Each structure stands twice: as structure tokens, then as C-alpha cells.
């Protein structure tokens, strides 16, 4: 054998030996048991570990680590194991390879990365939110400035923006402090008053009056400011002249918000054009029945308001000043002078067929009839048209299976008994 062949043979033997050693090492790593301590140790690839260790994935290195359970952790782990599981552990001490289900570890790592990404995205979104965040006060001032910057001449291109601006204000100004901030920053003079008084666009006027009603409702300080800007007479003018259902409804809303629980405004507005405007709506053949129901509801509320204050004032010496304002208020005589009794009689006598399918509207009219009964009984008790209308609606509702209609029917029956008091009529 030549020297060259000897060298080749020796090289082959060495390579084979290295491969055997590597294979043996790999086998040892997989089969050798992991010796746990109280410190975290890296687990070799495919290395088996005994049960009952604390195992984790090191998020910085991505390697698997394990250590012995602490005393507190060991106690908790034992308590949480069911009896059959403890039995299995006693009987089976075979080490569990961590790579028994490698897909679980990979899924855990993937979820951790996704959570990191989601958290970063949330932080970015929150910073963006903070940058764009505005308080209610800042929004109100911004909306007022936005409206001031609109063109003085009507432009169709600005209409949508104007309506959006008013819609946002209506939402914001329900809160008392927001309403007062709007007023303090010139909102009444620069935004609402020019629209209500001068604007020819019906949609804008409707939106502006809704804003006005929103800020004045149950807000005494705002009511005073609205009253001082003479909105009462402007609203009365709209009620007198408009035939648009949405405009009348919005005007009534603002009108009622201004007048309720504000005797001075009632005295000044209703003694001049206010009462006449309300009766005008009742008399108009072009106004829908629901709007007329809102009129009689407002009238009924104002009449009851005065009565309740005067009744409560009898037992409350501190209410003297408030009582004095209501004592001077002569709303019922103004109603009678302006023809309220006949106007309501005519509405019901002519339009009662529309009431047959509107029990909630019937209740509004019935409540108003009860409230103003003593004032108008001499007129209504002699009205065959009113009697026929009330009895027709009452009889229709009395034969209904709907509980609400039956309640309204009983209400009408009592009203008819008081107004007409003629039990001999077969219709009853």
C-alpha cells in the first residue's frame, strides 16, 4: 500500500470519528436531564426537563429558560392541581421535553410581538387624540369663530357647513355652563340673532331656533339673556307668519324654553304679541294638528305653572316675591280676549277625524281642555261640534284593545261629563 493511500484512509477514519462524536453529543443533549436551580438557566434545544419547574421565554434572547419554583409558587401549584393529576405525577416521573409542542411556543412568541405592535399603535393613536383634543369650551369658541368667518351674503356652498355648525352647537348647549359660555362669547349676537331675524333660509332658521331652545331650557341665566335680546317678539313674529311645520315646531320649542318658569318674560311677551301668535297658530288652516297640539300644551303648562306657584306660595312666606310676579300675570284673560276658547273649539270640531289614529295628540288636547275648562266652559258646553268630536273619539277608543287608548277614552268620558252634564244623551 502506498503512502498516499495510507493518508486517505487515516483522513476517512478521523471524519467518521468526528461525526460519531457530534451525533453522540446531540443525543446526550436530548436525553440528558436538565438540572434546575433557583436561578434561571437556558434550556438546550430539545433538552428534556422534569415536571414542576417554572418555565419562561426570555423576550430579549428568545431562548427558553427554567428554574425551580419558589416556595409560594410551589404551594400554589400544589393546591391548584386536582387529585387525579397529583396521582399521575406520582406514578409518572418521565421528563417532559419542552419541544413536545413547539407550535405552542412559536404561537406565544408571535402573540407577544403582536401585542408589542398593538401597544405601539395605541400609544400613537392616543398621542394623536391628545393633540386634537378640545374641551367643550374650546369647541364652542371655535364654532362661533367659524360662523363669524362665513360670508355675509348667502352662499350655497357654505350651507352644509353652517348647518353642521348649528347642529354641533345644539348638542353642546344643552349643558348649562356651555350655554353660558356661548352667550359670553357673543354667540347670541353673532350667530343666532342674525339668523332668526334676517336670514331667509328656512333650514337655517329652524336650526338656529333649535339651538336657542337648547340653551334656554331650564337655564334661568340664559333665559334672561335671550329675553334681553328681544328674541320673544321675533319668535312671536315667526309663529304668526310662518306656514312651515318644521319652523313652527322649532319656534314653539324656543318660545316655550324662554317663557317657562320666567314670569317676567311671560308678562312682557304674552301681554303684547305672544298670546296673539299662539292663537294665530291654532286658527291657521295650514298648520298641522301636531303643531296645534304643541300650542295648547304650552298654554296648558303656563296656566298650570301660575296656579301651582300661587298654591305653593300660601304655605311658603319666602316665595312672596315670586308670587307677586305671577299675581300680576293675566294670561288667562289675555287668552280669552284673543279668542282661545272658540279657536280650540273650532280645531277639534273640524279636525277630530285626524285624532282617531293619534291617541297621544288626543291626550294633549284633553289635558288643555281640562286645564282651561273653567275659563271656557260657557262656550264649550254649548258647542255641539265639540261635543260630537269628543264623543266620537271617546267611543272609538273605548272599543279598542289598546290600554293607552282605553285610558284616554276614560279621560274623555270624564271631561264630557263635566262639560255637558247631559246623561240623557244616548251617545253617552
C-alpha positions, 0 to 999 in steps of 0.5 A: 500500500502506498503512502498516499493511500495510507493518508486517505484512509487515516483522513476517512477514519478521523471524519467518521470519528468526528461525526460519531462524536457530534451525533453522540453529543446531540443525543446526550443533549436530548436525553440528558436531564436538565438540572434546575436551580433557583436561578434561571438557566437556558434550556438546550434545544430539545433538552428534556426537563422534569415536571414542576419547574417554572418555565419562561421565554426570555423576550430579549434572547428568545431562548427558553429558560427554567428554574425551580419554583419558589416556595409560594409558587410551589404551594400554589401549584400544589393546591391548584392541581386536582387529585387525579393529576397529583396521582399521575405525577406520582406514578409518572416521573418521565421528563417532559421535553419542552419541544413536545409542542413547539407550535405552542411556543412559536404561537406565544412568541408571535402573540407577544410581538403582536401585542408589542405592535398593538401597544405601539399603535395605541400609544400613537393613536392616543398621542394623536387624540391628545393633540386634537383634543378640545374641551367643550369650551374650546369647541364652542369658541371655535364654532362661533369663530367659524360662523363669524368667518362665513360670508355675509351674503348667502352662499350655497356652498357654505350651507352644509357647513353652517348647518353642521355648525348649528347642529354641533352647537345644539348638542353642546348647549344643552349643558348649562355652563356651555350655554353660558359660555356661548352667550359670553362669547357673543354667540347670541349676537353673532350667530343666532340673532342674525339668523332668526331675524334676517336670514331667509333660509328656512333650514337655517332658521329652524336650526338656529331656533333649535339651538336657542331652545337648547340653551334656554331650557331650564337655564334661568341665566340664559333665559334672561339673556335671550329675553334681553335680546328681544328674541320673544317678539321675533319668535312671536313674529315667526309663529304668526307668519310662518306656514312651515311645520318644521319652523313652527315646531322649532319656534314653539320649542324656543318660545316655550324654553324662554317663557317657562318658569320666567314670569317676567318674560311671560308678562312682557311677551304674552301681554303684547304679541305672544298670546296673539301668535299662539292663537294665530297658530291654532286658527291657521288652516295650514298648520298641522294638528301636531303643531296645534297640539304643541300650542295648547300644551304650552298654554296648558303648562303656563296656566298650570305653572301660575296656579301651582306657584300661587298654591305653593306660595300660601304655605311658603312666606319666602316665595312672596316675591315670586308670587307677586310676579305671577299675581300680576300675570293675566294670561288667562284673560289675555287668552280669552280676549284673543279668542282661545276658547272658540279657536280650540273649539273650532280645531277639534270640531273640524279636525277630530277625524285626524285624532282617531289614529293619534291617541297621544295628540288626543291626550294633549288636547284633553289635558288643555281642555281640562286645564282651561275648562273653567275659563271656557266652559260657557262656550264649550258646553254649548258647542255641539261640534265639540261635543260630537268630536269628543264623543266620537273619539271617546267611543272609538277608543273605548272599543279598542284593545289598546290600554293607552287608548282605553285610558284616554277614552276614560279621560274623555268620558270624564271631561264630557261629563263635566262639560255637558252634564247631559246623561240623557244623551244616548251617545253617552 
